[in-house]
Amino acid sequence: MIMKMRAVSPRAWGAPENLVPVEVDRPEPGLTEILVRVHAAGVNPVDWKTRAEGAFGSWGDTPILGYDVSGVVEEVGPGVTLYSPGDEVFGMPRFPEQTGGYAEYVAAPARRFAPKPAGIDHVQAAALPLAALTAWQGLIETAGLRAGQRVLIHAAAGGVGHLAVQIAKAHGAYVIGTAREDKHAFLRGLGADEVVDYTRVDFTEAVSDVDVVLDGVGGEYGARSLEIIRPGGHLVTLPDPGGLPDPARAAELGVHTGWTIVEPDRLGLLEISRLVDEGKLRVEIDAVIPLEEAAKAHARGEQGRTQGKIVLRVT
C-alpha cells in the first residue's frame, strides 16, 4: 500500500502564490538511504530563485522545493549503519538536485545527514545546513582562513553572513561586516569587530588590507572588493560566477578569486555541530511559518531584509 504525505509544490514556476499544498506519495528509503520525518525545513534564497526561474535538472511532475531539513529517522534502508529509527538528524542532502524538504518526509543517503546538535530544536537545526556549510566551505576550506587574518563579510546580517561572522570569529579572525545600521548591534553581539553601513559609506574607503572577502552580494561587489585585499588573499564569491572580477586584474594584485557552490558534507556538518555545542555558533531565526504557508515565507525572503533565517514548521 502506497503511503501519502503532505507537501508544498509550485503549480508552475513563477510567483510565490504558485506554491500550494499537495498530497503526494511518501518516498521509500533505498540502498544506504534513510527516511526522515521532517519536523522543520529551512528556506534559502536558492529556493525562491528556483521557484521563480525553474529547477536545475528534472524534478518530475510535482516538484518539491527545500534543501534544509531537520527531523527524526523513520526507517533505514539496506546497508545503513550510522542511524536507527528514532535518531534526530539534520542535513541538506542531494543539493543541487531535488531534496524535497517542503514535505513531511524525505528519503536520502544516510551520509548526507549528521546527528542534530542536542542543545537546539528542529527549527534551529533546519536553519543551519545550507547556510552554515556555505560559510564553512567558503571561509575555511576555500580561503583557508587562519587566526589573526582580517576577513570582510558582505551581507553580514543575512542567512549565510551572520553564520560566517561567527565561524570566522571562532577561528580567531578579525571580522568586518557590511550591513544596514539597524543590524549593527546584532552583528556586534555575534562578535563582529567592525560593521560598515554600506548605504552611507563606501566600504572600499572604510576598509583596507583584508585577507579574505566573502561576497554574498555579487554584481560589482567582487571587482570593488578586489582592490582592498592583500596580495595572496582570497575573494570568495557566492551568488553567481558573473560577480567574479577581471582575472587579469586579480592576477596583477596577486589575489585568488573563485566562485564556490555549497556541497553536501557530513564532516562539515559535524564541525558545525561542534561549534553549536561549544556555544560558538547560533542561528538567528527571522520567522517560523507553517509549511502550508510557504508562499508567505518566499515573499518575505524576497524582500531582502531578513535578519537570519526563515524556517517552515512541518511537524
C-alpha positions as CSV (number, residue, x, y, z in Angstrom):
1,M,0.0,0.0,0.0
2,I,1.4,3.4,-1.0
3,M,1.6,5.9,1.8
4,K,0.7,9.6,1.2
5,M,2.2,12.7,2.7
6,R,1.6,16.5,2.8
7,A,3.9,18.7,0.8
8,V,4.1,22.0,-1.0
9,S,4.7,22.3,-4.7
10,P,4.6,25.1,-7.3
11,R,1.7,24.8,-9.7
12,A,4.1,26.4,-12.2
13,W,7.5,28.2,-11.9
14,G,6.9,31.9,-11.2
15,A,5.3,33.9,-8.4
16,P,5.2,32.9,-4.7
17,E,1.5,32.3,-4.8
18,N,2.1,29.4,-7.1
19,L,3.3,27.4,-4.1
20,V,0.3,25.3,-2.9
21,P,-0.3,22.4,-0.6
22,V,-0.4,19.0,-2.3
23,E,-0.7,15.3,-1.3
24,V,2.0,13.1,-2.9
25,D,3.4,9.6,-2.4
26,R,5.6,9.2,0.6
27,P,9.2,8.2,-0.6
28,E,10.8,4.9,0.4
29,P,14.4,4.6,1.5
30,G,16.6,2.8,-1.0
31,L,20.1,1.3,-0.5
32,T,22.1,3.2,2.1
33,E,19.2,5.7,2.5
34,I,17.2,6.8,5.4
35,L,13.6,8.1,5.6
36,V,13.4,11.2,7.7
37,R,10.1,12.5,9.2
38,V,10.7,16.2,8.7
39,H,10.0,18.5,11.7
40,A,11.2,21.7,10.1
41,A,12.6,22.9,6.7
42,G,14.9,25.8,6.1
43,V,14.1,28.4,3.5
44,N,17.0,29.7,1.4
45,P,17.4,32.2,-1.5
46,V,18.1,29.3,-3.8
47,D,14.5,28.1,-3.1
48,W,12.8,31.3,-4.2
49,K,15.2,31.7,-7.2
50,T,14.4,28.1,-8.3
51,R,10.6,28.8,-7.8
52,A,10.9,31.9,-9.9
53,E,13.1,30.7,-12.7
54,G,12.7,26.9,-12.8
55,A,14.6,23.9,-11.4
56,F,18.1,22.6,-12.1
57,G,17.6,19.3,-13.9
58,S,14.4,17.2,-13.9
59,W,12.3,17.3,-10.8
60,G,9.3,15.3,-12.1
61,D,5.6,16.4,-12.5
62,T,5.3,17.5,-8.8
63,P,8.5,19.3,-7.9
64,I,9.1,19.9,-4.2
65,L,11.5,22.7,-3.1
66,G,13.6,22.8,0.0
67,Y,17.1,21.5,0.8
68,D,17.5,22.1,4.6
69,V,15.7,19.6,6.8
70,S,15.8,18.5,10.4
71,G,13.8,15.6,11.7
72,V,13.7,12.1,13.1
73,V,14.7,8.9,11.3
74,E,11.5,6.9,10.5
75,E,13.1,4.0,8.6
76,V,16.5,2.9,7.4
77,G,17.3,1.3,4.1
78,P,19.5,-1.7,3.4
79,G,23.2,-1.1,4.3
80,V,22.7,1.8,6.7
81,T,24.8,1.6,9.9
82,L,25.0,5.2,11.0
83,Y,21.4,5.6,12.2
84,S,18.4,3.8,13.6
85,P,14.7,4.8,13.8
86,G,14.2,7.5,16.3
87,D,17.6,9.2,15.8
88,E,17.4,13.0,15.3
89,V,19.3,14.2,12.2
90,F,19.7,17.3,10.1
91,G,21.3,18.0,6.7
92,M,20.9,19.3,3.1
93,P,21.0,16.0,1.1
94,R,21.2,15.8,-2.7
95,F,21.9,19.6,-3.3
96,P,21.6,21.0,-6.0
97,E,19.2,18.2,-7.2
98,Q,15.8,17.9,-5.7
99,T,15.7,17.1,-2.0
100,G,12.0,17.8,-1.4
101,G,12.3,19.4,2.0
102,Y,8.9,21.1,1.9
103,A,7.3,17.9,2.8
104,E,6.5,15.6,5.7
105,Y,9.1,13.0,4.7
106,V,12.5,13.0,2.9
107,A,14.4,9.9,1.7
108,A,18.1,10.4,1.0
109,P,21.6,8.9,1.5
110,A,22.4,8.4,5.2
111,R,25.8,10.1,4.9
112,R,24.3,13.3,3.7
113,F,23.0,13.8,7.3
114,A,24.6,14.3,10.7
115,P,23.2,13.9,14.2
116,K,21.2,17.0,15.2
117,P,23.0,19.1,17.8
118,A,21.5,18.2,21.1
119,G,21.2,21.7,22.5
120,I,18.9,23.1,19.8
121,D,15.5,22.3,18.5
122,H,14.5,21.2,15.0
123,V,13.6,24.7,13.9
124,Q,17.1,26.0,14.7
125,A,18.7,22.9,13.2
126,A,16.8,23.2,10.0
127,A,18.1,26.7,9.5
128,L,21.7,25.6,9.6
129,P,22.9,23.2,6.9
130,L,23.0,25.1,3.6
131,A,23.9,28.5,5.1
132,A,26.4,27.2,7.6
133,L,28.1,24.9,5.1
134,T,28.3,27.7,2.6
135,A,30.1,29.8,5.1
136,W,32.3,27.0,6.4
137,Q,33.3,25.8,2.9
138,G,33.9,29.3,1.6
139,L,35.9,30.6,4.6
140,I,37.7,27.5,6.0
141,E,38.1,25.2,3.1
142,T,38.3,27.5,0.1
143,A,40.0,30.5,1.6
144,G,41.9,28.6,4.3
145,L,41.1,31.3,6.9
146,R,43.6,31.4,9.8
147,A,43.7,33.0,13.2
148,G,44.8,36.6,13.1
149,Q,43.6,37.3,9.5
150,R,41.2,40.1,8.6
151,V,38.0,39.0,6.9
152,L,35.3,41.1,5.3
153,I,31.8,39.6,5.1
154,H,29.3,41.2,2.8
155,A,25.6,41.0,3.7
156,A,26.8,40.0,7.2
157,A,23.3,40.0,8.8
158,G,21.8,37.6,6.3
159,G,21.4,33.8,6.5
160,V,24.9,33.0,5.4
161,G,26.5,36.2,6.6
162,H,25.6,36.0,10.3
163,L,26.9,32.4,10.5
164,A,30.0,33.4,8.6
165,V,30.7,36.1,11.2
166,Q,30.6,33.5,14.0
167,I,32.6,30.9,12.1
168,A,35.3,33.4,11.3
169,K,35.4,34.6,14.9
170,A,35.6,31.1,16.2
171,H,38.7,30.6,14.1
172,G,40.4,33.7,15.5
173,A,39.9,36.1,12.7
174,Y,39.3,39.9,12.9
175,V,35.8,40.2,11.4
176,I,34.4,43.1,9.5
177,G,30.8,43.0,8.1
178,T,28.7,45.2,5.8
179,A,25.1,45.8,6.8
180,R,22.5,48.5,7.3
181,E,22.8,50.5,10.5
182,D,19.9,48.8,12.2
183,K,21.8,45.5,12.0
184,H,25.0,46.7,13.6
185,A,24.1,45.9,17.2
186,F,23.1,42.4,16.2
187,L,26.4,41.8,14.4
188,R,28.5,43.1,17.2
189,G,26.6,40.8,19.5
190,L,27.8,37.9,17.3
191,G,31.4,39.0,17.5
192,A,31.9,41.3,14.6
193,D,34.9,43.7,15.3
194,E,33.7,46.3,12.8
195,V,30.5,46.9,10.9
196,V,30.2,49.2,7.9
197,D,26.8,50.7,6.8
198,Y,27.0,50.2,3.0
199,T,24.1,52.6,2.5
200,R,26.1,55.5,3.8
201,V,29.7,54.6,3.4
202,D,31.7,53.2,0.5
203,F,33.3,50.1,2.1
204,T,36.4,50.4,-0.1
205,E,37.1,53.7,1.7
206,A,36.3,52.3,5.1
207,V,38.1,49.0,4.9
208,S,41.6,48.0,3.7
209,D,44.2,45.3,3.9
210,V,41.9,42.3,4.3
211,D,43.0,38.7,3.8
212,V,39.6,37.2,2.9
213,V,36.4,38.6,1.4
214,L,33.2,36.5,1.5
215,D,31.0,38.1,-1.1
216,G,27.3,37.2,-0.6
217,V,26.1,40.1,-2.8
218,G,27.6,39.6,-6.2
219,G,27.5,42.0,-9.1
220,E,30.1,44.8,-8.9
221,Y,30.9,43.9,-5.3
222,G,33.6,41.5,-6.4
223,A,35.5,44.0,-8.5
224,R,35.3,46.6,-5.8
225,S,36.4,44.2,-3.1
226,L,39.4,43.1,-5.1
227,E,41.1,46.4,-4.5
228,I,41.1,46.1,-0.7
229,I,42.6,42.6,-0.5
230,R,46.2,42.0,0.4
231,P,48.5,40.1,-2.1
232,G,48.0,36.4,-1.5
233,G,44.5,37.0,-0.2
234,H,41.2,35.4,-1.3
235,L,37.9,36.6,-2.8
236,V,35.2,34.0,-2.4
237,T,32.1,34.8,-4.5
238,L,28.8,33.1,-3.6
239,P,25.8,34.3,-5.6
240,D,27.0,33.6,-9.2
241,P,30.2,33.5,-11.2
242,G,29.1,36.6,-13.0
243,G,30.3,38.6,-10.0
244,L,33.9,37.5,-10.4
245,P,36.3,40.4,-11.2
246,D,38.6,40.6,-14.2
247,P,41.1,37.7,-13.9
248,A,43.9,39.9,-15.3
249,R,43.3,42.5,-12.5
250,A,43.2,39.8,-9.9
251,A,46.5,38.3,-11.1
252,E,48.1,41.8,-11.1
253,L,47.1,42.3,-7.5
254,G,48.1,38.7,-6.5
255,V,44.6,37.8,-5.3
256,H,43.0,34.4,-5.5
257,T,39.4,34.5,-6.8
258,G,36.7,31.9,-7.3
259,W,33.1,31.1,-7.3
260,T,32.0,28.4,-4.8
261,I,28.8,26.5,-4.6
262,V,27.9,24.6,-1.4
263,E,28.1,20.8,-1.4
264,P,26.5,18.2,0.9
265,D,29.2,17.5,3.5
266,R,28.7,15.3,6.6
267,L,32.1,16.1,8.0
268,G,31.3,19.8,7.7
269,L,28.0,19.3,9.5
270,L,29.8,17.6,12.3
271,E,32.2,20.6,12.6
272,I,29.2,23.0,12.6
273,S,27.5,20.9,15.3
274,R,30.7,21.1,17.4
275,L,30.7,24.9,17.2
276,V,27.0,24.9,18.2
277,D,27.6,22.5,21.1
278,E,30.6,24.7,22.3
279,G,28.4,27.8,22.3
280,K,30.4,29.4,19.4
281,L,27.6,29.3,16.8
282,R,23.9,30.1,17.0
283,V,21.5,30.7,14.2
284,E,19.1,33.7,14.2
285,I,15.6,32.8,13.3
286,D,13.8,35.6,11.4
287,A,10.4,33.9,11.2
288,V,8.8,30.5,11.6
289,I,6.0,29.8,9.2
290,P,3.7,26.8,8.8
291,L,4.5,24.5,5.8
292,E,1.2,25.2,4.1
293,E,2.1,29.0,4.0
294,A,5.4,28.5,2.2
295,A,4.3,31.2,-0.3
296,K,4.4,33.8,2.6
297,A,7.9,32.6,3.5
298,H,9.1,33.1,-0.1
299,A,7.5,36.6,-0.3
300,R,9.2,37.6,3.0
301,G,12.6,36.3,1.9
302,E,12.4,38.0,-1.5
303,Q,12.2,41.4,0.3
304,G,15.9,41.0,1.1
305,R,15.6,42.5,4.6
306,T,15.6,39.3,6.8
307,Q,17.8,39.0,9.8
308,G,18.9,35.4,9.9
309,K,16.8,32.5,8.5
310,I,13.2,31.7,7.7
311,V,12.0,28.3,8.6
312,L,8.9,26.2,7.8
313,R,7.4,24.2,10.6
314,V,6.4,20.9,9.1
315,T,5.5,18.6,12.0
